[in-house]
Amino acid sequence: MLYWLTGLSDGGDFFNLFRYITFRAGAAFFTALLFGFLFGRPLINILRRKQGKGQPIRDDGPATHFAKAGTPTMGGLLILSAMLVSTLLWARLDNGYVWIVLIVTYGYALIGFADDYAKVTKQNTKGVSSRVRMLLGLLLAAGGAAAASWLHPENLSNQLAMPVFKDALINMGYLFIPFAMIVIVGSANAVNLTDGLDGLAIMPAMIAAATLGVIAYIVGRVDFTEYLGVHFVPGTGEILVFTAALIGGGLGFLWYNAPPAAVFMGDTGSLALGGALGAIAVCTKHEIVLAIVGGLFVVEALSVIIQVLYFKKTGKRVFLMAPIHHHFEKKGWAEPQIVIRFWIISLILALIGLATLKLR
C-alpha cells in the first residue's frame, strides 16, 4: 500500500526509498515485530479467557506434556495478524504472486482455526475430520497452483526446474498442477506435524521463509539470475516483503512461545505457515529446493508415514513415538535440547538450499 507513495517522489528524496523491495522488506519485518510485541500479551489474555482449559493434551503423549495443560492455543493468530497488516502496508498490492501466497496462507489459517476451535470447544484432540481438512487443503492448493502456473512466464509454465543443473527443466504438462498441489499440501501438513514442542516449528519455519525470501528476490531480478544461471521469474521479488513480515511476526510470537510456552501456535498457525512455504516454492519454481530447506519438516512427516505403514503391516513400531521429536523425548532428551538441535539442523539445511543457487 505504502509503495504508492513513490508517486510523490522526484527520484531523489525519502519517498524514493519505497521503490526498493529491500527497504520495504526491512520495514515489513520491523512492523510485524512491533505488532507482535504490542499485541502479543493482550491476545494471549483473550485466548486464555475464551478457551478456559486451553488446548487438550494427548493421553498417550510424553508425560512431561501434562504440565502444559491449560495453555491456550490459536497463538498463530498473532503471527498471521502481524503478517497481514505488515504485508498489506509494505508490499505492492498489484503483484499477483503476493496475492497467491496470501490467499493460500490465510485459507489454510481458516482450516486450522476451525480445527483448533473444534478441539477447544469439545476438549478432545481430534478436531475437524482429517478427510475434510485434506479436501479443503487440496482445493486451496489447486487454486494456488493453477494461478501460479498462469502467472509464470510461458517458458516456465508447467515446468519443473531442477536445482544444481543449469537450465534444466522437465516439462510436466498437465501433471504440474497435481505436483504443485502435493508440494503445498505436503508442506502445510509437515509443518503442522512438527509443531509439537515449544518453539520447535516456528524457528525452522522462519529459517525456511528467510531462505525462500532470498531465493524469491534473486529469481525476480534478471541481473542476478543471469549471473547465477537460475530461471528468471519476474515479479517474485515482492515475496521478500511477505517473508520478512513472517519472520518479524514469528519472532514476536516466539517471545511468548519460548519454553515454557505462554501460548501454542495451534493448527491455525502451523498449517498457514506450511502452506505459505509451499506456495512460495511453487511461485519461485523451487519446489525441490523446498524439500532441502524444509528437510526437517520432511523428516517429521516421513517419520509419521513410516510409523503408520510399518505398524499396519507388522504390528510393531519403528519409533518409540511419532513424529520423531516425540521419539527423542521418549529416549530421555530434554525438550529444549531437542528444540535447539532441530533449529541447528534447519539452519544447516537452509544453507545447503541456498548453495544450490551457485552450484551449477
HELIX and SHEET records of a PDB file:
HELIX    1   1 LEU A    2  LEU A    8  5                                   7    
HELIX    2   2 PHE A   14  ARG A   19  5                                   6    
HELIX    3   3 ILE A   21  GLN A   51  1                                  31    
HELIX    4   4 ALA A   63  LYS A   68  5                                   6    
HELIX    5   5 GLY A   76  TRP A   90  1                                  15    
HELIX    6   6 GLY A   96  LYS A  122  1                                  27    
HELIX    7   7 SER A  130  LEU A  151  1                                  22    
HELIX    8   8 GLY A  173  LEU A  175  5                                   3    
HELIX    9   9 PHE A  176  THR A  194  1                                  19    
HELIX   10  10 ILE A  202  VAL A  219  1                                  18    
HELIX   11  11 VAL A  222  LEU A  228  1                                   7    
HELIX   12  12 THR A  236  GLU A  238  5                                   3    
HELIX   13  13 ILE A  239  ASN A  257  1                                  19    
HELIX   14  14 GLY A  266  CYS A  283  1                                  18    
HELIX   15  15 GLU A  287  VAL A  293  1                                   7    
HELIX   16  16 GLY A  295  THR A  314  1                                  20    
HELIX   17  17 ILE A  324  LYS A  330  1                                   7    
HELIX   18  18 GLU A  335  ALA A  355  1                                  21    
SHEET    1   A 2 GLN A 159  ALA A 161  0                                        
SHEET    2   A 2 LEU A 169  ASN A 171 -1                                        
END                                                                             
